[in-house]
Amino acid sequence: MNNFWLLIFLIFIGQTLGALIGIIRKPSKAILQWSLAFAASMMISITFLNLIPEALIFTTPLIIVLSFVFGVLTLVLAEKILPHFHPELFNNPDNSMAKSIAMLVVGMGLHNIPEGLAVGAGFAASSSLGIAIAISMTIQDVPENIAVIIPIYNYLKNRLTSFLLVAGTVLFQLFGFLFGFFVLKDANPAFIGMALAAAGGFMFHISIDELIPAAKINENKKLGWFGLISGFLVVLIVTLLTSQNLYKI
C-alpha cells in the first residue's frame, strides 16, 4: 500500500513541477526542443525496456504485437475525433484563443490517460515495474508540461490560471493509473500482458506522431540527438536501479 501512495505522489509531482517551472522561468527555444526530444525518447524507451519485456512474461509474442498495434491504431482513430498534444494549435488562424487553449488542455489530458494506464498496468504486473515506469514518467512529464504551459501563459497572461489548467490534467493521468491498476490487479495474466503492450502502443504513437515532430530535431540535430540519447539513458538507469533481478557484481 505504501508503494501505491508513492505512485500517486510521483504522478502529481511530475505534472505540477513542470507547470510550475514553466510559469516561473520561460526556457529558451533550444531547451524546449531538447526537452521534447528527451520526453519522446523516454516514452519510447519505457515501451521497449519496461512494458514489452514485462508483457512477454504474461502472454505470447503474437498477442503482444497485436495489442501494440491496437494501441497505436486506437490513438490514430482518437485523433480523428479529438485533439492531442499540439502547441502549434496556437498558430492556426482559424482557431480562437479560447478554442486553442481548450483543445490543447483536453488533448494533453487525453495524452495523460495512456501514461497513467502504463503505470497502473505496470504496478499490477509487479511493484518494481510500476515504480520504474512512474519514476520515468515523472521525469519526462516535467519538460513536457513546460512546453505545454508556455503558449497557454503567453495568451492568458495569468500564472495561476495557466498553472491550474495544465496541472489539472493530472486528473486524467490519475484516472488512467487507477483504472489500469484496479482493473488489472486480479485479471487474467494474459490480459495484463495485452494491457502492457497496448499501453506501449499508445506511448509509442504519442512520441512518434506528436513529441518528436514538436521537437523539430532537424533545426538543431546535435541538441535533438542529445535529447533522444539522454532520455534513453535515464530510463535505462531507472530500470536497472529498480530491477529486482540485477546481477551482483
C-alpha positions as CSV (number, residue, x, y, z in Angstrom):
1,M,0.0,0.0,0.0
2,N,2.9,2.3,0.7
3,N,4.1,1.9,-2.9
4,F,0.6,2.7,-4.1
5,W,0.7,6.1,-2.5
6,L,4.3,6.6,-3.7
7,L,3.0,6.2,-7.3
8,I,0.2,8.7,-6.6
9,F,2.8,11.2,-5.3
10,L,5.0,10.7,-8.4
11,I,2.1,11.2,-10.7
12,F,1.2,14.5,-9.1
13,I,4.8,15.8,-8.7
14,G,5.7,15.3,-12.4
15,Q,2.7,17.1,-13.7
16,T,2.7,20.0,-11.3
17,L,6.5,20.6,-11.2
18,G,6.7,21.0,-15.0
19,A,3.8,23.5,-15.0
20,L,5.4,25.4,-12.1
21,I,8.8,25.7,-13.7
22,G,7.2,26.9,-17.0
23,I,5.4,29.8,-15.4
24,I,8.3,30.9,-13.2
25,R,11.0,31.0,-15.8
26,K,10.4,30.6,-19.5
27,P,13.1,28.4,-21.0
28,S,14.8,29.1,-24.3
29,K,13.7,27.6,-27.6
30,A,16.7,25.3,-27.6
31,I,15.8,23.9,-24.1
32,L,12.2,23.3,-25.2
33,Q,13.4,21.4,-28.3
34,W,15.8,19.3,-26.2
35,S,13.1,18.7,-23.6
36,L,10.5,17.4,-26.1
37,A,13.1,15.1,-27.7
38,F,14.1,13.9,-24.2
39,A,10.4,13.2,-23.3
40,A,9.8,11.4,-26.6
41,S,12.9,9.2,-26.1
42,M,11.8,8.4,-22.5
43,M,8.3,7.3,-23.6
44,I,9.8,5.0,-26.4
45,S,12.3,3.6,-24.0
46,I,9.7,2.9,-21.4
47,T,7.8,1.0,-24.0
48,F,10.6,-1.3,-25.2
49,L,12.7,-1.5,-21.9
50,N,9.8,-1.9,-19.5
51,L,6.4,-2.6,-21.0
52,I,7.1,-5.1,-23.8
53,P,9.6,-7.2,-21.9
54,E,7.2,-7.5,-18.9
55,A,4.3,-8.3,-21.3
56,L,6.3,-11.3,-22.6
57,I,6.0,-12.8,-19.1
58,F,2.2,-12.8,-19.3
59,T,1.4,-13.6,-22.9
60,T,2.6,-14.7,-26.3
61,P,4.6,-12.6,-28.8
62,L,1.8,-12.6,-31.3
63,I,-0.7,-11.3,-28.8
64,I,1.8,-8.6,-27.8
65,V,2.3,-7.5,-31.4
66,L,-1.5,-7.4,-32.0
67,S,-2.1,-5.5,-28.7
68,F,0.7,-3.0,-29.5
69,V,-0.8,-2.3,-33.0
70,F,-4.2,-2.0,-31.3
71,G,-2.8,0.7,-29.0
72,V,-1.3,2.7,-32.0
73,L,-4.5,2.4,-34.1
74,T,-6.7,3.4,-31.1
75,L,-4.9,6.8,-30.8
76,V,-4.9,7.3,-34.6
77,L,-8.6,6.9,-34.6
78,A,-9.0,9.1,-31.5
79,E,-7.1,11.9,-33.2
80,K,-9.7,11.9,-35.9
81,I,-12.3,12.9,-33.3
82,L,-10.4,14.8,-30.5
83,P,-7.2,16.8,-30.5
84,H,-4.0,15.7,-28.9
85,F,-0.7,17.3,-27.7
86,H,-0.1,20.1,-30.3
87,P,1.2,23.5,-29.1
88,E,1.1,24.5,-32.8
89,L,-2.7,24.9,-32.4
90,F,-2.0,28.5,-31.4
91,N,-0.5,29.1,-34.9
92,N,-3.8,28.2,-36.6
93,P,-5.6,31.4,-37.7
94,D,-8.9,29.5,-37.8
95,N,-8.7,28.9,-34.0
96,S,-9.8,31.5,-31.4
97,M,-7.6,31.8,-28.3
98,A,-10.2,30.1,-26.1
99,K,-10.6,27.2,-28.6
100,S,-6.8,26.8,-28.9
101,I,-6.4,26.6,-25.2
102,A,-9.3,24.3,-24.7
103,M,-8.1,21.9,-27.5
104,L,-4.6,21.9,-26.0
105,V,-5.7,21.2,-22.5
106,V,-8.2,18.5,-23.5
107,G,-5.6,17.0,-25.8
108,M,-3.0,17.0,-23.0
109,G,-5.5,15.3,-20.7
110,L,-6.2,12.6,-23.2
111,H,-2.5,12.2,-23.7
112,N,-2.1,11.6,-19.9
113,I,-4.6,8.7,-19.8
114,P,-2.3,6.1,-21.5
115,E,0.6,7.3,-19.4
116,G,-1.4,6.6,-16.2
117,L,-2.6,3.3,-17.7
118,A,1.1,2.3,-18.3
119,V,1.9,3.0,-14.6
120,G,-1.2,1.2,-13.4
121,A,-0.7,-1.8,-15.7
122,G,3.0,-2.0,-14.7
123,F,2.1,-1.8,-11.0
124,A,-0.5,-4.6,-11.4
125,A,2.2,-6.7,-13.0
126,S,4.9,-6.0,-10.4
127,S,5.6,-3.4,-7.8
128,S,9.2,-2.7,-9.1
129,L,7.9,-2.3,-12.7
130,G,5.2,0.2,-11.6
131,I,7.8,2.2,-9.6
132,A,10.3,2.2,-12.5
133,I,7.6,3.4,-15.0
134,A,6.3,6.0,-12.6
135,I,9.7,7.5,-11.9
136,S,10.5,7.7,-15.6
137,M,7.1,9.2,-16.3
138,T,7.6,11.8,-13.6
139,I,10.9,12.8,-15.2
140,Q,9.5,13.1,-18.7
141,D,6.3,14.9,-17.6
142,V,8.4,17.9,-16.3
143,P,9.8,19.0,-19.7
144,E,6.6,18.0,-21.5
145,N,4.4,20.3,-19.2
146,I,6.9,23.1,-19.5
147,A,6.3,23.0,-23.3
148,V,2.6,23.0,-22.9
149,I,2.2,25.8,-20.3
150,I,4.3,28.3,-22.2
151,P,1.9,29.0,-25.1
152,I,-1.1,29.0,-22.7
153,Y,0.6,31.5,-20.4
154,N,1.6,33.7,-23.4
155,Y,-2.1,34.0,-24.2
156,L,-3.7,34.2,-20.8
157,K,-1.0,36.3,-19.1
158,N,-2.2,34.8,-15.8
159,R,0.2,32.5,-13.9
160,L,-2.4,30.9,-11.6
161,T,-5.0,30.2,-14.2
162,S,-2.3,28.7,-16.6
163,F,-0.9,26.6,-13.8
164,L,-4.3,25.2,-12.8
165,L,-5.3,24.4,-16.4
166,V,-2.1,22.4,-17.1
167,A,-1.6,20.9,-13.6
168,G,-5.3,19.9,-13.6
169,T,-4.6,17.4,-16.5
170,V,-3.0,15.2,-13.8
171,L,-6.5,14.0,-13.0
172,F,-6.6,12.2,-16.4
173,Q,-3.3,10.5,-15.6
174,L,-4.6,9.6,-12.2
175,F,-7.7,8.1,-13.8
176,G,-5.6,6.0,-16.2
177,F,-3.5,4.8,-13.3
178,L,-6.4,3.8,-11.0
179,F,-8.3,2.2,-13.9
180,G,-5.3,0.2,-15.0
181,F,-4.3,-0.9,-11.5
182,F,-7.7,-1.8,-10.1
183,V,-9.0,-3.5,-13.3
184,L,-5.8,-5.5,-13.9
185,K,-4.6,-6.4,-10.4
186,D,-6.8,-9.5,-10.3
187,A,-7.1,-10.0,-14.0
188,N,-6.1,-13.0,-16.1
189,P,-2.3,-12.8,-16.7
190,A,-2.8,-12.8,-20.5
191,F,-5.0,-9.7,-20.2
192,I,-2.3,-7.9,-18.1
193,G,0.2,-8.7,-20.9
194,M,-2.2,-7.3,-23.5
195,A,-2.7,-4.1,-21.5
196,L,1.0,-3.6,-21.1
197,A,1.6,-4.0,-24.8
198,A,-1.4,-1.7,-25.7
199,A,-0.1,1.0,-23.3
200,G,3.2,0.7,-25.1
201,G,1.4,1.3,-28.4
202,F,-0.3,4.4,-27.0
203,M,3.0,5.8,-25.8
204,F,4.9,4.9,-29.0
205,H,2.3,6.7,-31.1
206,I,2.4,9.8,-28.9
207,S,6.2,10.0,-29.2
208,I,6.5,9.5,-32.9
209,D,3.4,11.4,-34.0
210,E,3.5,14.3,-31.6
211,L,6.5,14.9,-29.4
212,I,9.3,14.2,-32.0
213,P,7.7,16.5,-34.6
214,A,7.2,19.2,-32.0
215,A,10.9,18.9,-31.0
216,K,11.9,20.0,-34.6
217,I,15.1,18.0,-34.3
218,N,16.2,19.0,-37.9
219,E,16.6,22.6,-36.7
220,N,19.3,21.6,-34.2
221,K,20.3,18.0,-34.8
222,K,23.1,17.8,-32.2
223,L,20.7,19.1,-29.5
224,G,17.9,16.8,-30.7
225,W,20.1,13.7,-30.7
226,F,21.4,14.7,-27.2
227,G,17.8,14.8,-26.0
228,L,17.0,11.4,-27.6
229,I,20.1,9.7,-26.2
230,S,19.8,11.2,-22.7
231,G,16.1,10.2,-22.5
232,F,17.1,6.6,-23.3
233,L,19.9,6.6,-20.7
234,V,17.6,7.9,-17.9
235,V,15.1,5.1,-18.5
236,L,17.8,2.5,-18.7
237,I,19.4,3.7,-15.4
238,V,16.0,3.8,-13.6
239,T,15.1,0.4,-15.0
240,L,18.4,-1.1,-13.7
241,L,18.2,0.6,-10.3
242,T,14.6,-0.6,-9.7
243,S,15.1,-4.1,-11.1
244,Q,14.8,-7.0,-8.6
245,N,16.9,-9.2,-10.8
246,L,20.2,-7.4,-11.1
247,Y,23.3,-9.5,-11.1
248,K,25.6,-8.7,-8.2
249,I,29.0,-7.6,-9.5
